[in-house]
Amino acid sequence: MIKLLIVDDSAVVRAFLKDIFDKDREIEVVGTAPDPYVARDKILRYEPDVITLDVEMPRMDGITFLKKLMTYHPVPVVILSSLTQKGAATTLQAMEEGAVDIIAKPEMSLVKGLEQISLDITSKVKAAAQARVAKRGKAETKKTNSSKPIQIQSKALKQSTHKIIAIGASTGGTEAIKAVLTRMPPDAPAILIVQHMPEKFTKAFAERLNTQSAMEVREAKNGDGVLPGTALIAPGSYHMVLRRDGARYFIKLNQEEPVHHQRPSVDVLFDSVATYAGTNATGVLMTGMGSDGASGLLKMREAGALTIAQDEESSVVYGMPKEAVTLDAVDRVCSLDNIPVTMLSFATKEKRFKSKA
């Protein structure tokens, strides 16, 4: 049984969430709190496995509370945030401070889609319960070897203009993707990314990464060309697929049914990359709960792409990578530190790594 503490200044939201969680037999709401001061006492009293935390609260804001929590009493935290530009920016800051996932604050008047909302919320809490969290002092010593871009010979980069790197991640993925993109040189092969994230948050995520990476990082738009030096992030609520017209790669977006309860889905992206890029592609499956991306990574491997999975030790949740390893879909299992250089070394080689499949 997962012990959950709900922290939100709105009594209506607390009641709404409690009603959702009370219907799930795997989750027990051990308490609710209107602010961090009440939450602090209940954390010590009930020792919850997971906390849902609103970032905008009186007396002490959620970010300040999160910093204190991750320094002195680390617990997996899922951020509850409003679908606003300010809310998205604050939420991404919370992810950098140690939160493991995001829940978009549901509209209280919403009746249609309540079942899907409930499934999304409960699944994120269950994933968070499996997350590895550590005191910030310890976590900070486990950063990647360098935040500087990897140096690759210009000749190798020029030969890789037709290569594509596809990345999928979920729980804990925002910081893992950041760790990879900050190591990329400005003219790295094109990168396509699916990160499970609510609608409207992906744009803020891309904008934040764009200020931290030497590559151009942006939220994908329908028809975007797939070009070296550019990383495209699938927008929340849209599947992203690769298409090809002659020598030109481009992106198509759609709102077809969710896959593995996800839209965007990693499998949808990987399937299309296997079909249209084949041996010109590298697939990377990173930290996350569930199995999204595993079968797609297998299709990429069977199509001759190099496939990489993040290892258990460096994953916040070793779910999606583990499923891919179980399916024999993985050529290389790498730590987060080693993923950037591994994927670049193969993506910039004219002669592709030969798959065992």
C-alpha atoms as a printed R data frame, in Angstrom:
    type eleno elety resid chain resno       x      y       z
1   ATOM     1    CA   MET     A     1   0.000  0.000   0.000
2   ATOM     2    CA   ILE     A     2   1.345  3.429  -1.007
3   ATOM     3    CA   LYS     A     3   1.008  6.021   1.758
4   ATOM     4    CA   LEU     A     4   0.173  9.408   0.231
5   ATOM     5    CA   LEU     A     5   0.102 12.936   1.638
6   ATOM     6    CA   ILE     A     6  -1.775 15.636  -0.322
7   ATOM     7    CA   VAL     A     7  -0.480 19.201   0.122
8   ATOM     8    CA   ASP     A     8  -2.657 21.943  -1.411
9   ATOM     9    CA   ASP     A     9  -4.077 25.212  -0.092
10  ATOM    10    CA   SER     A    10  -7.444 24.582  -1.784
11  ATOM    11    CA   ALA     A    11  -9.885 22.511   0.285
12  ATOM    12    CA   VAL     A    12 -11.809 21.742  -2.913
13  ATOM    13    CA   VAL     A    13  -8.705 20.343  -4.636
14  ATOM    14    CA   ARG     A    14  -7.712 18.330  -1.577
15  ATOM    15    CA   ALA     A    15 -11.181 16.754  -1.422
16  ATOM    16    CA   PHE     A    16 -11.223 16.120  -5.180
17  ATOM    17    CA   LEU     A    17  -7.863 14.357  -5.126
18  ATOM    18    CA   LYS     A    18  -8.657 12.382  -1.994
19  ATOM    19    CA   ASP     A    19 -11.831 11.094  -3.630
20  ATOM    20    CA   ILE     A    20  -9.811  9.898  -6.640
21  ATOM    21    CA   PHE     A    21  -7.136  8.178  -4.546
22  ATOM    22    CA   ASP     A    22  -9.641  6.602  -2.147
23  ATOM    23    CA   LYS     A    23 -11.024  4.607  -5.081
24  ATOM    24    CA   ASP     A    24  -7.641  3.000  -5.746
25  ATOM    25    CA   ARG     A    25  -6.844 -0.017  -3.563
26  ATOM    26    CA   GLU     A    26  -3.088  0.470  -3.911
27  ATOM    27    CA   ILE     A    27  -3.073  4.004  -2.476
28  ATOM    28    CA   GLU     A    28  -3.898  5.148   1.051
29  ATOM    29    CA   VAL     A    29  -4.259  8.875   1.718
30  ATOM    30    CA   VAL     A    30  -2.691  9.154   5.172
31  ATOM    31    CA   GLY     A    31  -3.315 12.880   5.411
32  ATOM    32    CA   THR     A    32  -3.911 16.216   3.710
33  ATOM    33    CA   ALA     A    33  -2.337 19.608   4.451
34  ATOM    34    CA   PRO     A    34  -3.252 23.175   3.447
35  ATOM    35    CA   ASP     A    35   0.335 24.435   3.618
36  ATOM    36    CA   PRO     A    36   3.947 23.266   4.103
37  ATOM    37    CA   TYR     A    37   3.945 23.932   7.850
38  ATOM    38    CA   VAL     A    38   1.076 21.504   8.446
39  ATOM    39    CA   ALA     A    39   2.635 19.150   5.887
40  ATOM    40    CA   ARG     A    40   5.936 19.087   7.790
41  ATOM    41    CA   ASP     A    41   4.253 17.769  10.929
42  ATOM    42    CA   LYS     A    42   2.262 15.166   8.996
43  ATOM    43    CA   ILE     A    43   5.360 13.957   7.138
44  ATOM    44    CA   LEU     A    44   7.074 13.246  10.444
45  ATOM    45    CA   ARG     A    45   3.925 11.660  11.863
46  ATOM    46    CA   TYR     A    46   2.810  9.466   8.943
47  ATOM    47    CA   GLU     A    47   6.046  8.967   6.919
48  ATOM    48    CA   PRO     A    48   4.334  9.034   3.508
49  ATOM    49    CA   ASP     A    49   5.798  7.204   0.525
50  ATOM    50    CA   VAL     A    50   4.725  9.957  -1.900
51  ATOM    51    CA   ILE     A    51   3.644 13.596  -1.623
52  ATOM    52    CA   THR     A    52   1.541 15.551  -4.103
53  ATOM    53    CA   LEU     A    53   2.534 19.199  -3.796
54  ATOM    54    CA   ASP     A    54   0.957 22.397  -5.054
55  ATOM    55    CA   VAL     A    55   3.637 24.929  -5.981
56  ATOM    56    CA   GLU     A    56   1.562 28.032  -5.307
57  ATOM    57    CA   MET     A    57   0.671 28.234  -1.597
58  ATOM    58    CA   PRO     A    58   0.569 30.867   1.163
59  ATOM    59    CA   ARG     A    59   3.012 31.070   4.100
60  ATOM    60    CA   MET     A    60   5.657 29.076   2.174
61  ATOM    61    CA   ASP     A    61   5.721 28.442  -1.575
62  ATOM    62    CA   GLY     A    62   6.072 24.913  -2.904
63  ATOM    63    CA   ILE     A    63   9.575 25.420  -4.326
64  ATOM    64    CA   THR     A    64  10.997 26.580  -1.001
65  ATOM    65    CA   PHE     A    65   9.316 23.682   0.778
66  ATOM    66    CA   LEU     A    66  10.577 21.212  -1.826
67  ATOM    67    CA   LYS     A    67  14.168 22.409  -1.398
68  ATOM    68    CA   LYS     A    68  13.946 21.922   2.360
69  ATOM    69    CA   LEU     A    69  12.283 18.528   1.941
70  ATOM    70    CA   MET     A    70  14.889 17.196  -0.492
71  ATOM    71    CA   THR     A    71  17.707 18.457   1.742
72  ATOM    72    CA   TYR     A    72  16.542 17.068   5.072
73  ATOM    73    CA   HIS     A    73  13.840 14.440   4.451
74  ATOM    74    CA   PRO     A    74  13.749 13.322   0.797
75  ATOM    75    CA   VAL     A    75  10.431 11.835  -0.343
76  ATOM    76    CA   PRO     A    76   9.192 11.305  -3.931
77  ATOM    77    CA   VAL     A    77   7.182 14.410  -4.840
78  ATOM    78    CA   VAL     A    78   4.655 14.815  -7.654
79  ATOM    79    CA   ILE     A    79   3.976 18.467  -8.449
80  ATOM    80    CA   LEU     A    80   0.385 19.638  -8.881
81  ATOM    81    CA   SER     A    81   0.412 22.660 -11.182
82  ATOM    82    CA   SER     A    82  -2.005 24.927 -13.014
83  ATOM    83    CA   LEU     A    83  -1.965 24.970 -16.821
84  ATOM    84    CA   THR     A    84  -0.508 28.457 -17.074
85  ATOM    85    CA   GLN     A    85   2.792 29.799 -18.372
86  ATOM    86    CA   LYS     A    86   3.819 30.796 -14.854
87  ATOM    87    CA   GLY     A    87   2.695 27.438 -13.474
88  ATOM    88    CA   ALA     A    88   4.679 25.554 -16.130
89  ATOM    89    CA   ALA     A    89   7.865 27.548 -15.491
90  ATOM    90    CA   THR     A    90   7.592 27.054 -11.718
91  ATOM    91    CA   THR     A    91   6.932 23.347 -12.189
92  ATOM    92    CA   LEU     A    92  10.067 22.890 -14.294
93  ATOM    93    CA   GLN     A    93  12.037 24.608 -11.550
94  ATOM    94    CA   ALA     A    94  10.510 22.096  -9.123
95  ATOM    95    CA   MET     A    95  11.701 19.227 -11.327
96  ATOM    96    CA   GLU     A    96  15.223 20.632 -11.146
97  ATOM    97    CA   GLU     A    97  14.894 20.747  -7.364
98  ATOM    98    CA   GLY     A    98  14.058 17.037  -7.142
99  ATOM    99    CA   ALA     A    99  10.361 16.510  -7.937
100 ATOM   100    CA   VAL     A   100   9.859 13.368 -10.026
101 ATOM   101    CA   ASP     A   101   6.675 14.093 -12.001
102 ATOM   102    CA   ILE     A   102   3.882 16.543 -12.827
103 ATOM   103    CA   ILE     A   103   0.105 16.423 -12.483
104 ATOM   104    CA   ALA     A   104  -1.850 19.108 -14.319
105 ATOM   105    CA   LYS     A   105  -4.383 20.589 -11.904
106 ATOM   106    CA   PRO     A   106  -7.770 19.229 -13.050
107 ATOM   107    CA   GLU     A   107 -10.696 21.533 -13.663
108 ATOM   108    CA   MET     A   108 -13.130 21.034 -10.816
109 ATOM   109    CA   SER     A   109 -16.123 21.510 -13.144
110 ATOM   110    CA   LEU     A   110 -14.858 18.878 -15.541
111 ATOM   111    CA   VAL     A   111 -17.005 15.760 -15.759
112 ATOM   112    CA   LYS     A   112 -16.079 14.388 -19.177
113 ATOM   113    CA   GLY     A   113 -12.790 12.535 -19.134
114 ATOM   114    CA   LEU     A   114 -12.736 12.114 -15.356
115 ATOM   115    CA   GLU     A   115 -11.865  8.426 -15.692
116 ATOM   116    CA   GLN     A   116  -8.787  9.224 -17.804
117 ATOM   117    CA   ILE     A   117  -7.772 12.019 -15.430
118 ATOM   118    CA   SER     A   118  -8.071  9.654 -12.456
119 ATOM   119    CA   LEU     A   119  -5.993  7.004 -14.233
120 ATOM   120    CA   ASP     A   120  -3.313  9.546 -15.105
121 ATOM   121    CA   ILE     A   121  -3.124 10.921 -11.569
122 ATOM   122    CA   THR     A   122  -3.027  7.545  -9.814
123 ATOM   123    CA   SER     A   123  -0.474  6.105 -12.256
124 ATOM   124    CA   LYS     A   124   1.886  9.019 -11.637
125 ATOM   125    CA   VAL     A   125   1.674  8.505  -7.878
126 ATOM   126    CA   LYS     A   126   2.362  4.783  -8.286
127 ATOM   127    CA   ALA     A   127   5.376  5.541 -10.485
128 ATOM   128    CA   ALA     A   128   6.645  8.082  -7.965
129 ATOM   129    CA   ALA     A   129   6.443  5.457  -5.210
130 ATOM   130    CA   GLN     A   130   9.113  3.504  -7.110
131 ATOM   131    CA   ALA     A   131  11.325  6.522  -7.714
132 ATOM   132    CA   ARG     A   132  14.835  6.817  -6.320
133 ATOM   133    CA   VAL     A   133  15.307 10.075  -4.457
134 ATOM   134    CA   ALA     A   134  18.285 11.218  -2.411
135 ATOM   135    CA   LYS     A   135  19.299 14.155  -0.293
136 ATOM   136    CA   ARG     A   136  20.303 17.036  -2.518
137 ATOM   137    CA   GLY     A   137  23.865 16.944  -1.240
138 ATOM   138    CA   LYS     A   138  24.230 13.341  -2.436
139 ATOM   139    CA   ALA     A   139  22.306 13.907  -5.660
140 ATOM   140    CA   GLU     A   140  24.511 16.824  -6.637
141 ATOM   141    CA   THR     A   141  27.640 14.664  -6.497
142 ATOM   142    CA   LYS     A   142  26.122 12.324  -9.087
143 ATOM   143    CA   LYS     A   143  25.785 14.857 -11.880
144 ATOM   144    CA   THR     A   144  27.084 14.032 -15.337
145 ATOM   145    CA   ASN     A   145  30.829 14.103 -15.902
146 ATOM   146    CA   SER     A   146  30.599 17.464 -17.641
147 ATOM   147    CA   SER     A   147  27.945 19.944 -18.654
148 ATOM   148    CA   LYS     A   148  30.053 21.067 -21.603
149 ATOM   149    CA   PRO     A   149  29.184 19.841 -25.130
150 ATOM   150    CA   ILE     A   150  31.065 16.791 -26.376
151 ATOM   151    CA   GLN     A   151  33.715 17.577 -28.973
152 ATOM   152    CA   ILE     A   152  33.160 15.727 -32.270
153 ATOM   153    CA   GLN     A   153  35.238 16.189 -35.424
154 ATOM   154    CA   SER     A   154  33.471 18.475 -37.886
155 ATOM   155    CA   LYS     A   155  33.968 15.907 -40.660
156 ATOM   156    CA   ALA     A   156  32.047 13.301 -38.686
157 ATOM   157    CA   LEU     A   157  29.214 15.751 -38.008
158 ATOM   158    CA   LYS     A   158  28.962 16.696 -41.688
159 ATOM   159    CA   GLN     A   159  28.646 13.016 -42.581
160 ATOM   160    CA   SER     A   160  25.786 12.590 -40.099
161 ATOM   161    CA   THR     A   161  23.322 15.087 -41.603
162 ATOM   162    CA   HIS     A   162  20.944 12.243 -42.517
163 ATOM   163    CA   LYS     A   163  21.139 10.608 -39.063
164 ATOM   164    CA   ILE     A   164  18.401 10.828 -36.448
165 ATOM   165    CA   ILE     A   165  18.440 10.244 -32.694
166 ATOM   166    CA   ALA     A   166  15.086  9.388 -31.073
167 ATOM   167    CA   ILE     A   167  14.725  9.651 -27.287
168 ATOM   168    CA   GLY     A   168  11.856  8.566 -25.024
169 ATOM   169    CA   ALA     A   169  11.431  9.154 -21.291
170 ATOM   170    CA   SER     A   170   8.822  9.474 -18.554
171 ATOM   171    CA   THR     A   171   9.138  9.703 -14.751
172 ATOM   172    CA   GLY     A   172  12.397 11.493 -13.947
173 ATOM   173    CA   GLY     A   173  12.979 12.174 -17.612
174 ATOM   174    CA   THR     A   174  13.049 15.966 -17.603
175 ATOM   175    CA   GLU     A   175  16.371 16.097 -15.797
176 ATOM   176    CA   ALA     A   176  17.736 13.060 -17.673
177 ATOM   177    CA   ILE     A   177  16.961 14.687 -21.038
178 ATOM   178    CA   LYS     A   178  18.534 17.919 -19.831
179 ATOM   179    CA   ALA     A   179  21.692 15.982 -18.895
180 ATOM   180    CA   VAL     A   180  21.877 14.575 -22.434
181 ATOM   181    CA   LEU     A   181  21.066 17.737 -24.399
182 ATOM   182    CA   THR     A   182  23.534 19.914 -22.498
183 ATOM   183    CA   ARG     A   183  26.297 17.573 -23.732
184 ATOM   184    CA   MET     A   184  25.315 17.902 -27.409
185 ATOM   185    CA   PRO     A   185  27.422 20.060 -29.762
186 ATOM   186    CA   PRO     A   186  25.514 22.765 -31.675
187 ATOM   187    CA   ASP     A   187  25.609 20.806 -34.944
188 ATOM   188    CA   ALA     A   188  24.731 17.387 -33.495
189 ATOM   189    CA   PRO     A   189  22.455 15.058 -35.492
190 ATOM   190    CA   ALA     A   190  18.742 15.841 -35.327
191 ATOM   191    CA   ILE     A   191  17.074 14.696 -32.108
192 ATOM   192    CA   LEU     A   192  13.393 13.803 -31.640
193 ATOM   193    CA   ILE     A   193  12.118 13.576 -28.070
194 ATOM   194    CA   VAL     A   194   9.001 12.214 -26.398
195 ATOM   195    CA   GLN     A   195   8.752 13.067 -22.701
196 ATOM   196    CA   HIS     A   196   5.495 12.129 -20.980
197 ATOM   197    CA   MET     A   197   4.275 15.537 -19.880
198 ATOM   198    CA   PRO     A   198   0.908 17.319 -19.704
199 ATOM   199    CA   GLU     A   199  -0.272 19.646 -22.450
200 ATOM   200    CA   LYS     A   200   1.232 23.176 -22.319
201 ATOM   201    CA   PHE     A   201   4.160 22.064 -20.164
202 ATOM   202    CA   THR     A   202   6.182 20.780 -23.127
203 ATOM   203    CA   LYS     A   203   6.565 24.254 -24.641
204 ATOM   204    CA   ALA     A   204   7.983 25.642 -21.388
205 ATOM   205    CA   PHE     A   205  10.206 22.543 -21.116
206 ATOM   206    CA   ALA     A   206  11.580 23.103 -24.634
207 ATOM   207    CA   GLU     A   207  12.142 26.821 -24.014
208 ATOM   208    CA   ARG     A   208  14.022 26.087 -20.806
209 ATOM   209    CA   LEU     A   209  16.222 23.474 -22.493
210 ATOM   210    CA   ASN     A   210  16.894 25.866 -25.363
211 ATOM   211    CA   THR     A   211  18.629 28.224 -22.922
212 ATOM   212    CA   GLN     A   212  20.724 25.369 -21.510
213 ATOM   213    CA   SER     A   213  21.745 23.528 -24.683
214 ATOM   214    CA   ALA     A   214  24.049 24.447 -27.565
215 ATOM   215    CA   MET     A   215  21.465 22.893 -29.911
216 ATOM   216    CA   GLU     A   216  18.251 24.651 -30.861
217 ATOM   217    CA   VAL     A   217  15.514 23.025 -28.757
218 ATOM   218    CA   ARG     A   218  11.824 23.688 -29.417
219 ATOM   219    CA   GLU     A   219   8.396 22.159 -29.217
220 ATOM   220    CA   ALA     A   220   7.596 20.401 -32.487
221 ATOM   221    CA   LYS     A   221   5.057 21.820 -34.939
222 ATOM   222    CA   ASN     A   222   3.270 19.898 -37.665
223 ATOM   223    CA   GLY     A   223   5.454 19.739 -40.772
224 ATOM   224    CA   ASP     A   224   8.714 20.742 -39.060
225 ATOM   225    CA   GLY     A   225  11.826 19.636 -40.888
226 ATOM   226    CA   VAL     A   226  14.185 17.308 -39.007
227 ATOM   227    CA   LEU     A   227  17.550 19.027 -39.235
228 ATOM   228    CA   PRO     A   228  21.010 18.734 -37.656
229 ATOM   229    CA   GLY     A   229  21.506 21.012 -34.687
230 ATOM   230    CA   THR     A   230  17.826 20.882 -33.750
231 ATOM   231    CA   ALA     A   231  16.013 18.919 -31.043
232 ATOM   232    CA   LEU     A   232  12.221 18.699 -31.375
233 ATOM   233    CA   ILE     A   233  10.041 17.821 -28.376
234 ATOM   234    CA   ALA     A   234   6.614 16.271 -28.927
235 ATOM   235    CA   PRO     A   235   3.874 18.614 -27.645
236 ATOM   236    CA   GLY     A   236   1.690 17.359 -24.809
237 ATOM   237    CA   SER     A   237  -1.511 15.636 -26.030
238 ATOM   238    CA   TYR     A   238  -0.039 14.995 -29.505
239 ATOM   239    CA   HIS     A   239   1.694 11.946 -30.931
240 ATOM   240    CA   MET     A   240   4.801 12.818 -32.967
241 ATOM   241    CA   VAL     A   241   5.783 10.686 -35.954
242 ATOM   242    CA   LEU     A   242   8.631 10.832 -38.443
243 ATOM   243    CA   ARG     A   243   7.942 10.965 -42.163
244 ATOM   244    CA   ARG     A   244  10.201 11.162 -45.213
245 ATOM   245    CA   ASP     A   245   9.853 12.811 -48.623
246 ATOM   246    CA   GLY     A   246  12.853 11.904 -50.739
247 ATOM   247    CA   ALA     A   247  15.912 12.959 -48.754
248 ATOM   248    CA   ARG     A   248  13.884 15.225 -46.476
249 ATOM   249    CA   TYR     A   249  12.703 14.117 -43.051
250 ATOM   250    CA   PHE     A   250   9.802 15.942 -41.426
251 ATOM   251    CA   ILE     A   251   7.400 15.665 -38.491
252 ATOM   252    CA   LYS     A   252   3.687 14.965 -38.403
253 ATOM   253    CA   LEU     A   253   1.548 15.422 -35.298
254 ATOM   254    CA   ASN     A   254  -1.765 13.727 -34.564
255 ATOM   255    CA   GLN     A   255  -4.252 13.193 -31.761
256 ATOM   256    CA   GLU     A   256  -5.011  9.535 -32.371
257 ATOM   257    CA   GLU     A   257  -5.853  7.317 -29.409
258 ATOM   258    CA   PRO     A   258  -3.307  7.164 -26.548
259 ATOM   259    CA   VAL     A   259  -0.868  4.240 -26.563
260 ATOM   260    CA   HIS     A   260  -0.023  2.764 -23.144
261 ATOM   261    CA   HIS     A   261  -2.362  5.490 -21.823
262 ATOM   262    CA   GLN     A   262   0.091  8.064 -23.200
263 ATOM   263    CA   ARG     A   263  -0.144 10.804 -25.810
264 ATOM   264    CA   PRO     A   264   2.530 11.503 -26.864
265 ATOM   265    CA   SER     A   265   3.719  7.919 -26.880
266 ATOM   266    CA   VAL     A   266   7.336  6.822 -27.221
267 ATOM   267    CA   ASP     A   267   6.264  3.684 -29.116
268 ATOM   268    CA   VAL     A   268   4.486  5.794 -31.745
269 ATOM   269    CA   LEU     A   269   7.649  7.827 -32.370
270 ATOM   270    CA   PHE     A   270  10.002  4.842 -32.332
271 ATOM   271    CA   ASP     A   271   7.769  2.840 -34.714
272 ATOM   272    CA   SER     A   272   7.869  5.660 -37.264
273 ATOM   273    CA   VAL     A   273  11.623  6.139 -36.890
274 ATOM   274    CA   ALA     A   274  12.159  2.411 -37.479
275 ATOM   275    CA   THR     A   275  10.074  2.627 -40.657
276 ATOM   276    CA   TYR     A   276  11.468  5.810 -42.176
277 ATOM   277    CA   ALA     A   277  15.043  6.084 -40.825
278 ATOM   278    CA   GLY     A   278  16.076  2.451 -40.280
279 ATOM   279    CA   THR     A   279  19.866  2.124 -40.067
280 ATOM   280    CA   ASN     A   280  20.241  5.913 -40.008
281 ATOM   281    CA   ALA     A   281  18.705  6.069 -36.535
282 ATOM   282    CA   THR     A   282  19.730  5.701 -32.911
283 ATOM   283    CA   GLY     A   283  17.054  5.004 -30.291
284 ATOM   284    CA   VAL     A   284  17.435  5.884 -26.597
285 ATOM   285    CA   LEU     A   285  14.961  4.778 -23.916
286 ATOM   286    CA   MET     A   286  15.388  6.452 -20.560
287 ATOM   287    CA   THR     A   287  13.944  6.506 -17.052
288 ATOM   288    CA   GLY     A   288  10.197  5.999 -16.679
289 ATOM   289    CA   MET     A   289   7.377  3.836 -15.390
290 ATOM   290    CA   GLY     A   290   5.602  1.309 -17.591
291 ATOM   291    CA   SER     A   291   6.472 -0.227 -20.941
292 ATOM   292    CA   ASP     A   292   5.988  2.615 -23.445
293 ATOM   293    CA   GLY     A   293   8.862  2.594 -25.924
294 ATOM   294    CA   ALA     A   294  10.022 -0.990 -25.390
295 ATOM   295    CA   SER     A   295   8.327 -2.549 -28.420
296 ATOM   296    CA   GLY     A   296   9.173  0.474 -30.560
297 ATOM   297    CA   LEU     A   297  12.820  0.192 -29.585
298 ATOM   298    CA   LEU     A   298  12.736 -3.458 -30.632
299 ATOM   299    CA   LYS     A   299  11.388 -2.420 -34.050
300 ATOM   300    CA   MET     A   300  14.205  0.094 -34.359
301 ATOM   301    CA   ARG     A   301  16.779 -2.566 -33.499
302 ATOM   302    CA   GLU     A   302  15.273 -4.984 -36.017
303 ATOM   303    CA   ALA     A   303  15.462 -2.194 -38.625
304 ATOM   304    CA   GLY     A   304  19.208 -1.858 -38.016
305 ATOM   305    CA   ALA     A   305  19.292  1.101 -35.655
306 ATOM   306    CA   LEU     A   306  21.525  1.238 -32.611
307 ATOM   307    CA   THR     A   307  19.414  0.998 -29.463
308 ATOM   308    CA   ILE     A   308  20.377  2.255 -26.010
309 ATOM   309    CA   ALA     A   309  18.679  1.888 -22.623
310 ATOM   310    CA   GLN     A   310  19.491  3.810 -19.454
311 ATOM   311    CA   ASP     A   311  20.809  1.568 -16.702
312 ATOM   312    CA   GLU     A   312  18.987  0.841 -13.452
313 ATOM   313    CA   GLU     A   313  21.380  2.684 -11.158
314 ATOM   314    CA   SER     A   314  21.027  6.047 -12.896
315 ATOM   315    CA   SER     A   315  17.278  5.760 -13.624
316 ATOM   316    CA   VAL     A   316  14.796  7.459 -11.318
317 ATOM   317    CA   VAL     A   317  12.381  4.647 -12.222
318 ATOM   318    CA   TYR     A   318  13.778  1.580 -13.993
319 ATOM   319    CA   GLY     A   319  10.561  0.602 -15.736
320 ATOM   320    CA   MET     A   320  10.618  1.446 -19.441
321 ATOM   321    CA   PRO     A   321  14.331  0.598 -19.922
322 ATOM   322    CA   LYS     A   322  13.875 -2.676 -18.064
323 ATOM   323    CA   GLU     A   323  10.976 -3.667 -20.332
324 ATOM   324    CA   ALA     A   324  13.150 -3.001 -23.380
325 ATOM   325    CA   VAL     A   325  15.989 -5.101 -21.981
326 ATOM   326    CA   THR     A   326  13.511 -7.924 -21.273
327 ATOM   327    CA   LEU     A   327  12.331 -7.778 -24.913
328 ATOM   328    CA   ASP     A   328  15.959 -8.035 -26.120
329 ATOM   329    CA   ALA     A   329  15.477 -4.651 -27.776
330 ATOM   330    CA   VAL     A   330  18.704 -3.115 -26.474
331 ATOM   331    CA   ASP     A   331  22.224 -3.076 -27.930
332 ATOM   332    CA   ARG     A   332  23.787 -0.972 -25.199
333 ATOM   333    CA   VAL     A   333  22.847 -0.393 -21.547
334 ATOM   334    CA   CYS     A   334  24.448  2.841 -20.373
335 ATOM   335    CA   SER     A   335  24.564  5.076 -17.340
336 ATOM   336    CA   LEU     A   336  23.149  8.557 -17.782
337 ATOM   337    CA   ASP     A   337  26.730  9.860 -17.846
338 ATOM   338    CA   ASN     A   338  27.618  7.611 -20.787
339 ATOM   339    CA   ILE     A   339  24.473  7.940 -22.903
340 ATOM   340    CA   PRO     A   340  25.488 11.208 -24.664
341 ATOM   341    CA   VAL     A   341  28.898 10.024 -25.880
342 ATOM   342    CA   THR     A   342  27.567  6.556 -26.792
343 ATOM   343    CA   MET     A   343  24.710  7.821 -28.926
344 ATOM   344    CA   LEU     A   344  26.875 10.482 -30.573
345 ATOM   345    CA   SER     A   345  29.712  8.087 -31.355
346 ATOM   346    CA   PHE     A   346  27.381  5.813 -33.310
347 ATOM   347    CA   ALA     A   347  25.189  8.537 -34.800
348 ATOM   348    CA   THR     A   348  28.253 10.183 -36.352
349 ATOM   349    CA   LYS     A   349  29.663  7.004 -37.896
350 ATOM   350    CA   GLU     A   350  28.909  6.425 -41.557
351 ATOM   351    CA   LYS     A   351  29.063  2.656 -41.101
352 ATOM   352    CA   ARG     A   352  26.286  1.655 -38.739
353 ATOM   353    CA   PHE     A   353  26.706 -0.555 -35.729
354 ATOM   354    CA   LYS     A   354  25.496 -4.004 -36.729
355 ATOM   355    CA   SER     A   355  22.552 -5.118 -34.646
356 ATOM   356    CA   LYS     A   356  22.403 -8.628 -33.230
357 ATOM   357    CA   ALA     A   357  18.741 -8.893 -34.193
